[in-house]
Amino acid sequence: MYDMSKTQKFGTMRPLKIIIAVALLLCLFPLPYGYYELVRLGGMVCFAVLAYRSYQQKQEEWTVAYAALALLFQPFFKIVLGRGVWNVVDVAVAGLLLWTVWKEKGKTE
């Protein structure tokens, strides 16, 4: 019986991670408030998808991490941190996402 690897079976999440990382880094610039709201909504959806995919792959630590990020970025019950703290969070999360992309790339080569 043919055994597909996890990446083949579940598909790669690299494009999603790169898009949300770029969107988070763009939050460092002064943009209209609607952009930040869109990033919160998009971030919540993306992190929920990443949490689900991690759950499918039985990666408990990543499931919890992505679910926590989905809750942090959800736009309905806002967590008020201040612009400076949000900038640090945005850079840290973007760095984490790009690190996972780089780590996954190393595994597929």
N, C-alpha and C positions, 0 to 999 in steps of 0.2 A: 504494500500500500504506500502511496506517495505521501510523504509528510512535508507539508509546506512550512516554511519558517514563519515566525510570528509576523515579520514585516510583510511577507507575501500574503499571508492569511488575512491580516487586518488592514493592510495598506499603510502607507507612510503618512505621517502627520507633519513632515518637515515643512511643506509649503504653508500650512496653517500656523505653525510656530514662527516662521519667518515673518509672515504678514502681521501677526499680533505683536511681535517684538519691534518691528519698524513702527507700527502704530503707537506703541508705548513710548518709544524714543522720540517720536514727533511731539509727544505731550510736553517735552521740555521747552518747546517754543510757545510764545504767546499766540494762541489760536482762539477762535470763537468758542464760547462755552459749550455750544452744541457739539463740537468735535470731541470734547472730553466726555460728554454724555454718551456719544456714539461709541467711543472706545470702551467705556464701562460696560455698555450693553454687549458689544462685540466680544469683549474680553470674557464676560460671564459665559456667553454661549460657547466660545472657543475652549475655555477652561473646563466647562461641563463636558464637551465632546472629548477633550483629552482625558478627563477623569474616567469617562465611560470606556474609552479605548484601553486605558491602563487597567481598568477593572477586568475587561475581557482578556487581557494578556496576563492576568493574575499578578500584577505589579502593585502590591498593596501600598507601598510607600508613595509611589507616584499618584495613585488614586487619591489618597488623602491629601497630598500636596496640591494637586490640580483642583480638587473639590474645595479646599480652603481658599485657593485663589479665585475660584468662581464666586464664592461667598464674599470675598473681599471686594471684588469688582462689581458685584451686582448693583444696579442703579436704583432699586426700589426702596431699600432702607439704607441710605447712604452712611458710610463710615467716614466721619469728618476727621481728616488727618492734617489738613493744612497743605498749601502748595509745596512747600519745601520737603515735607515728609513724603508726599505723593511722588515728587520727582525722584527721590531716593528709591522708593518702592518700584517706580516705573523702570528705572535703570537696572535695579537688582533683578527684577522679573525678566526683563528683556535679556539681560546677561545669562540668566538661568536657561531661558528658552534657546538662545543661540548656542550655549554650551551643550544642551541636549541634542541639538541638530548636528553639531560637530562630532559629538560622541557617537551618534547613530551612523553618521557618514563613515566613521572609522570602522564600524562593525560590518558595513555592507561592502567595503572594498577588500 
